[in-house]
Amino acid sequence: MGELNSLLNSWVLIGQGIIGSLGTLAFVCAFVWRVVAPNPHSAMEAQRWLGRIAVGTLGVELAGLLTHVLLAAVPHSLG
């Protein structure tokens, strides 16, 4: 069980790091587009994307937390 736990922990951390980096890059790009948007419709669409990116990033963090909670709930007698 310890090997599985460490494998899942490492994959969760890698996934969170990748999604966090991509989410940050997307957030910065959407924010810059919102600031320099040529028309109000583009600015409003960029603002919607900012919300989607923030919710997606929080979803990844919660999925990682759920993985840790589920692994902690597995009885040690199974491992």
C-alpha positions in Angstrom: 0.0 0.0 0.0 2.9 2.3 0.7 4.2 2.0 -2.8 0.8 2.7 -4.3 0.3 5.7 -2.0 3.7 7.2 -2.9 3.0 6.6 -6.7 -0.4 8.3 -6.5 1.1 11.2 -4.4 3.8 11.8 -7.0 1.3 11.7 -9.9 -1.1 14.0 -8.1 1.7 16.5 -7.4 2.9 16.4 -11.0 -0.6 16.9 -12.3 -1.3 19.8 -10.0 2.0 21.4 -11.0 1.3 21.1 -14.7 -2.3 22.4 -14.4 -1.2 25.1 -12.0 1.4 26.3 -14.5 -0.9 26.2 -17.5 -3.7 27.8 -15.5 -1.4 30.6 -14.4 -0.3 31.2 -18.0 -3.9 31.1 -19.3 -5.0 33.5 -16.5 -2.3 36.0 -17.4 -3.2 35.8 -21.1 -6.9 36.3 -20.4 -6.2 39.2 -18.1 -3.9 40.9 -20.6 -6.5 40.4 -23.3 -9.2 41.9 -21.0 -7.0 45.0 -20.5 -6.1 45.5 -24.2 -9.3 44.2 -25.8 -10.3 46.2 -28.9 -14.0 46.2 -28.0 -16.3 45.7 -25.0 -17.6 42.3 -26.2 -14.0 40.9 -26.2 -13.3 42.3 -22.8 -16.5 40.6 -21.4 -15.6 37.3 -23.0 -12.1 37.5 -21.5 -13.6 38.2 -18.1 -15.8 35.0 -18.5 -12.6 33.1 -19.3 -11.0 34.4 -16.2 -13.8 32.9 -14.1 -13.6 29.6 -16.0 -9.9 29.3 -15.5 -10.2 30.1 -11.8 -12.9 27.5 -11.3 -10.9 24.9 -13.3 -7.8 25.4 -11.2 -9.8 25.1 -8.0 -11.3 21.9 -9.3 -7.9 20.4 -9.9 -6.8 21.3 -6.3 -10.0 19.7 -4.9 -9.5 16.6 -7.0 -6.0 16.2 -5.5 -7.4 16.7 -2.0 -10.1 14.1 -2.7 -7.4 11.6 -3.8 -5.5 12.0 -0.6 -8.7 11.7 1.5 -9.7 8.5 -0.4 -6.3 7.0 0.1 -6.3 7.8 3.8 -9.7 6.0 4.1 -8.5 2.7 2.7 -7.9 0.2 5.5 -4.3 -0.7 6.1 -5.3 -4.4 6.2 -5.8 -4.2 2.4 -2.3 -3.1 1.7 
